[in-house]
């Protein structure tokens, strides 16, 4: 895969930490359009709060980096709030994951999560998701889940990657849950090190952001893969 690194115009990012596992829900904004990434919880409230803070900007897609319950828990509410014209996108290889993981979180931790419903579009490697003058480029990064993806944007102010739970500062996402694969996530980290510009800002699923350069220098898992 070869990424398009041509700057696509300014992109603003806002985020909310929400849900029982403190997931980062991101909004990527280009002009008068936005994409919400990994709406974790209370989707109707997320949609209303975003509309109040960004008048004149409309959400054109709901995209999840993978199918775990803490990354899709707000999808159903957002779909109700935004209407059927706003599509819900999920990686193809995680199409069955939400139901499985919702059941797991219920039995393991007593967390009730609303089923997001069937996705309007299944995404995979090489797909693009346009918004405003920008676009998210889909990179397949299996390991945390079979269908996990990273969403890359060559923004005018610098490259951005929404990495979900594939990469964390100094570490990577869990591989001990159903569908996890340690060998696969190591290979995914190696691909990210090769594909992404070193200055890329990596916006993670939980906790603080990092950069590719920092992870190549300090992350033992990424170093081993590299």
N, C-alpha and C positions, 0 to 999 in steps of 0.2 A: 504493500500500500504506500502511496505517496500523498502526503498532505499538501493542500493548497495553502501556502504561507503568505499569499498576497493580502496585505492589510485590507480589511473590508469596511472600514469606517469605525466610528466610536461605538463602544459597547459599555454600558453601565451595569454594574452588578449590585443587587441588594439581596439580603438574605435574612431568614428568620430561623432561630433555633426552636424547634418544637417537637412534640411527641414524647412518649414515655422513655425513649432511648436518646433523647436530645439530638435529633437529626438536623442537619443543615438543609433547609429548603431554600433554593436559590431562584432568583428572578434575573434573567439576562435581558437587557433592554437595548433596543436599537431603534432610534427614531420614535415612532408612535406604536411600535409593536414589541411584544415581550414573549419569552418562553419561560415557563416555570419548570424547574428541574427538581425532581424528588420531593413532591409535596407530602410531608410526613404525616400530618395530622390536621384535623379541623379545617378541611378544605374550604368550606364556605366562608369561614372567618379569614383564611388566607386570601381568598379572592376579594373579599370586601375591604380588607386592610390595604391590599395592594392598590385597588381602585381609588381609595381615599388618598393614598400617598402619591399616586402617579396619575392624576386626571388627564384624560386624553390618550393614555396608553392602553392598548388592548392586548390581552393575552391571546396568542394565536396557536399555542400548543402546550400540552402537558406531557413532559418527557421524563421517564424513569430510567436511571442508569442500570438498575437490576430489579428483580422481582420480590425482594424481601419486604415484609410487612411494614417495617419502619421507614420504607422509602415510597410506599404506595398508599399509606394509610389515609392521606388526604385527597386522593384522586376522586373518589366517589362524590365527596362534598364539592370539590371544585367543578366537577362535571355538572352537578345540579346548578351551581351558581352561574356558570359560564354558558351553559347551553350546549346542545349537540353539535353545533358548528365548530367547536374547539376540540380537535382530536386529542386522544390519549394514546401515546406512543410507548411501546415496551419492547425490549430486545426479544427477537423471535425465539431464541433458545431458552428464555425464561418465561415463556407463555403460560406454563402450568405452575410456575413457582409461587405466585401470590397465594393461591389457595392452600398449597402445602405449607408455606411458612406462616401464614395466618393461623392455621391449625396448630402448628408447633408452638408459636408464641402463646396461644391460648392455653395449651396443656402444660407448657414449661413454666410460664410466668404469670398466667392469669390475665394476659393483656388481650382485650377484645379490639379487633381491628375490622373496619368495614371493608368488605370486598370491593375492589375497584371496578369490577365488571370487565367484560371483554375489551381488549384494546381495539382502537379504530385502525391502527397501523402497527405492524411489526417491523422493527428496524434491525439492521445489522451492518457489518463492516462495509464502509464505503458510502453509506447513505448520507444525505445532507438534510438538514432541517433549517429552512430559511426563516428569517425574521428581520423586518426592517431592511437595512442594507447589509446585514450580516448573515452568517450561517453557521450552524454546528455541524462538524464533520464527525461521523461515528467511527470509532476504533474498537474492534472486538478485543476484550480483555478478560477472558474466562479465568476462573480460579476461585474467586469468592463465591460466585455462582456460575453455572455453565454459560449463561448468556450475558454476563456483565459487560458493560461498555464504558468507554471514556468519550466524552463529548468535547471536541477541540474547536476553538474559535480563534482565528487569526485577526484579532481586533487591532484597530489603529493604535491604541495605547499600549499594546503588548499582547503576546499570545496568552490564552487562557485555556485551561483544561478542567472540566468538571469530572473528577476521577471517581466519584461514588465511594465505594468501600474497597476499591482495588489497591489504592495507595494511601498510607498514612505517614505523617512525619516520623521517620526512623523505623517504619514497620509496614505492614500490609494488612488487608482485611482477613477475617477469620476464614479458615479452610476446613474447620471441623464440623460445620453444619452440612445438612443434606445438600449434595451437589457441589460441595467444595473440593478443591483439588490443589494441593500444595505445589506440585510440579507445574501445573498450568499457570498458577499465579506468578511463579518465578519467571516463566517464559513471557508472561504479559508484562511484567516489570522490565524485562530486558527489551521488549519491543518499544515500550514507552521511552526508555532511555535512548533508543535509536531514532525514533520518529519525531519526538517532540523537541523543539528548540530548547536549549538549556535555560533560557530566561523564562520559560513558560510558568505562569502562576497556576499552581495546582489547588483547586478548590475541592476540599475533601468532604466526605459524607458526614463526618463527626469531628468536631474539634477544629484547631487552627489550620490555616493554609500553609503551603510550602512551595518550593520551586523544584524543577527538575535538577538544576545545578546543585542545589543543597542536598537533594536525596542521593544523587550520584556520589557526592562526597562523603555523606554521613550515614546513609541507610545501609546496614549490613546485608539486608535482603536484596536490595537493588544492586549493591556492589557485587554480590555473589552472582547475580544473574548477568550483570554487565561483564 
